[in-house]
Amino acid sequence: MLKAISAIISAAAIAGFITFILPGAPVDAGPLDKPAEATLKACTQQAWPYLNCVGTAVGNPKIRLVTTDRLPR
């Protein structure tokens, strides 16, 4: 039981050190701008694979669309 408690306390101390001592990028939270909010709502109302979100500010830039007309014959 003592080992488990010391492990939890050690993990909490390391997390606290990383969170409060090391410098990091500031986190800004707030409402989205109206255009970004409209784009995000349009994307979430569509079924997967969210084709209208690709290439937008809220879309994943790592997605690559391959249509069936480009497949080799």
ABEGO torsion letter per residue (X at the ends): XAAAAAAAAAAAAAAAAAAAABBBBBBBBEBBBAAAAAAAAAAAABBOAGAAABGBAABBAABBBBBAAABBX
